């Protein structure tokens, strides 16, 4: 039986992690370290706190978040 072959993906030279996972990160080294740490824990069968992983990845995201503009409530003028 022939084994399946997968296409080689471009990897980051310093970290060895696929470039697509590091694109847009503020700190690529920190994001790569977090990905490797999570992968190693998964392989060992340890519990992975998904919410904490998502939170750290969002914090490392380089995209700017849109902030809502405060709107001034316009009430009726007081008649005197």
C-alpha positions in Angstrom: 0.0 0.0 0.0 1.3 3.4 -1.0 1.6 6.0 1.8 -0.1 9.3 1.3 2.2 12.2 0.6 1.5 15.7 1.7 2.7 18.9 0.0 5.5 20.7 1.7 4.5 24.1 3.1 6.7 27.1 3.5 8.0 27.3 7.0 9.5 30.1 9.1 13.3 29.8 9.2 13.8 30.7 12.8 11.0 28.7 14.4 10.1 25.9 11.9 6.4 26.7 12.2 4.4 27.1 9.0 4.4 30.7 7.8 0.6 30.9 7.5 0.2 30.5 11.3 2.5 33.4 12.0 1.3 35.8 9.4 -0.1 39.0 11.0 1.4 38.4 14.5 2.9 41.2 16.5 5.5 38.9 18.0 6.2 35.9 15.7 8.6 34.2 18.1 6.0 34.3 21.0 3.3 33.0 18.8 5.5 30.1 17.4 6.5 29.2 21.0 2.9 29.1 22.1 1.9 26.9 19.1 4.8 24.5 19.8 4.0 24.3 23.5 0.4 23.5 22.8 1.3 20.9 20.2 3.7 19.1 22.6 1.1 19.1 25.3 -1.5 17.7 22.9 0.9 14.9 21.9 1.5 14.0 25.5 -2.2 13.8 26.0 -2.4 16.7 28.5 -5.4 18.8 29.0 -5.4 21.9 26.8 -7.3 25.0 28.0 -8.8 26.1 24.7 -10.1 29.4 26.0 -6.6 30.4 27.2 -5.0 29.4 23.9 -7.6 31.5 22.0 -7.1 34.4 24.3 -3.3 34.4 23.9 -3.6 34.1 20.1 -6.0 37.0 19.9 -3.7 39.1 22.1 -0.9 38.4 19.7 -3.0 39.3 16.7 -1.6 42.2 14.7 -4.9 43.5 13.3 -6.3 46.6 14.7 -9.6 46.3 16.5 -12.4 48.8 15.7 -13.6 50.8 18.6 -17.2 52.0 18.8 -17.6 55.7 18.9 -19.5 57.0 21.8 -22.8 58.5 20.7 -24.3 61.4 22.6 -27.9 60.9 23.5 -30.0 63.7 22.3 -32.9 64.5 24.5 -35.6 67.1 24.2 -34.6 70.6 25.2 -36.0 72.0 28.4 -38.4 74.8 27.8 -38.1 77.5 30.4 
